[in-house]
């Protein structure tokens, strides 16, 4: 069951936030890892407080951000890539419920996220200068991430891209993502296990020169 309200956020441990997280999880888990979903949810907590009707700064305006991931400008979602999707029913007010608006708008928004209908996801080749995360994350790769920190920061830089992408902002969202992971899985966050991409190639020993065997010390080093 979806929950929404004209303004404000839902606390991460509230029943409303948890219900919305499970709705999102159920729509994404067939294509995204749990860690990738947690990364999205961690960012979502900072962007909208898990409220599908959230307007940027709790002020209504077509050029402002709207929804779970703050589609900007809101008119893109409201007039274009959200129209016609199952559940589509945005609320066009911050003081009350407008005709036709329902919390199910969260379902349509999640579909937009799942298939990146908004074209928000960017595969940034160089983006984080405070963590040693040298991988790149095309959308197909993002769905396979198995580390919550990587997923959260990749989504922060490649999808949300707020003006402030400092380490403080990233760490806050990672903490939210860890909590979200526990909520949607019932388990504590796993230890970080970043997956190399592309995979690190297996070293190939040099060929002996002129058919001679390599020195014994070379083989001893590999034991």
N, C-alpha and C positions, 0 to 999 in steps of 0.2 A: 504494500500500500504506500502510495506516494504522499508526501506532505509538502505544503508550500504556504507562504504567507507574503503579503504585499511588501514587506520590508524587514530588514534585520536578518541575523544569522541564527542557525541552530547550533547549540553547543555540541562538540564532537561526541560527547557521551550521552546526549539526549536520545530519547526513543525516536524522535522524528528523524534525526540525522542517521541513526542506525538503520531505520527502515529504508530511507533513501539510498543508503550505501548498499543494502542487500538488493534493492531493485536494480541499481547500476551493475552490481556484480553479476546478477542473473542474466543481464543483457550482454555482458562483455566476456564472461569466463570461457565461452567456447572458442574464442580467438586470442585472448590475452592471458598471460600467466597471472597468478595471484599477486606477485610482486609488482608487475606492470600496473595492475588495477590499483594496488595500494599507492603507487606513485601518482596516479591520476587523482585518487581521492585525497591524498595529502595536499596536493596543489589546490584541489577544489575547496578544501576547508578554508584556505587562505583567501581564495577568490570570492566565494559566495556563501561560505558557512553552510553548504549543503542545502541551500534554498533555491529551488528551480526558478522562482519568481524574483530573485534578487536583482535589483538594479544597482549599477555602480554608484557608490556613495549614497545609496537610498534616495536617488533623485531620478525621476523619469525623464527620458530624452532619447530620441531615435539614434543619436550619435554616441550615446553612452554605452557601457557594457551591460549585458543582460544574461542572466541564467547561471547555471552551475559552473561554467567555465568562463563566464563573462564574454560572450560573443560581442565583438566590437568592430563596427558599430552594430547596435542591436537591430537596426533595420535589415541587416544581412540575414539574420535568422528569421525575423518576423515577416519580412516581405519576400524572401527568396528561398534559401536552402532548407528552411524548416517547414515551409508550407506544404501541406498534403501528407505529412508523415503521421503515422499512428500516434495519437496522444497530443498532437500539436494543438496547444490552447494557451498561448502566452497571456500573462496578466499585464495590462498596460496602465498600471497605476502603482503608486507606493503608499496609497492611503486607503485602498479598498479593493474589492474584487470586481473586475470589469466583466461585462456580459460574455459568456462563453469560456472564460478562463477556468482551468482546472489544474490541480497538482500533477495530473498525468502529462503535463507539458514536459516534465522531467524525462519521460520515456522518449519523446521525440528528440529532445536535446541529446540524450545518450546515443541515439541512433546516429545523429550528426557527428558525434565524437567518434563512434566506432568506425565509421566509414570516412571520416574526415571530409564530410560534405562541405565544410566551411573553407577547406584548403588552408587551415591554420598551421598544420604541422610542417616545419622546415627542417631539413637535414643539415644542421650546422656542422661544418667541418672543424671549426675551432671556436670553442665557446666557453669553457670553464677554466679560469686561471688560478683557482684556489684549491682544487682537488685534482689528483693525477688520474683523470678519467679521459684517456686519449681516444677511446672508441668513438665512432660516429654512429648515429642512430637513425637510419631511415625508418619509416613508419613500420614496415614489416619486421625489422629488427627490434624495434621498441617492444612489440607485442611479446617477444620471447625473452626479455630480460628477466634474470632470476635473482637480482640484487635490488633491494628496496631503495638504497641510497642512489644507485645509478639510475633507477627508474624515475625517482622523484626529481633529480637534477636534470635528467634528459628531458622530462616533460616541462620543467620550469623554463629551460632555455629554448627548446624546440617548439613548444606549443603555446604556453602562456606568455612567455617573453615580456614580463612586466618591466617597467622602467628601472626598478631596483632589483637587481639579481645578485646582490651581495651574498657573502657566505652566511651572514646572520639570517637573511631571508631563506636561503637554502636549508640551513640547519633546522629552522623552525618548521619548514614544510616536511623535512625528513622525519622529524619527531611526530608530526601529525600522521604521516604515512605509516609509521610503525604502529601507532595506535589503531589506525584503520585496518591494517593487516590482521591484528589480533581480533578486531570486531568481526571481520568477514570470514575468517578461517577458524577462530576459536583457539588459535595457537600463538605462542610468542613469536616475534620476528626471528627468522633464521639468521645465523651468522653470515656476514657478507661473503659471497662467493662469486665475484664478478666473472663473467664468461668472456674470454678473449674473442674479438670479432674484427677481422676474420681470425680463425684459429691460428695459434702460433705454430709455424711449421716445425717438424721434427728435424733437429740438426743432422746433417749428413757429414760423416767423417771424411777428411781429405783422402784422395786416392794416393797410394804409394807411388813414389817417383821411380820410374824405370823398373817397375815390377818388384821393388824391394819392400819388405815389410816395414811398418812404422815402428818406431822405438817402443820398447816394452812399457815405458812410463806413460805413453799415450793411453794404452789399454787399462793400466792401473787407475788412471784418473777417472775412468768411466764406471768403475765398480761402485 
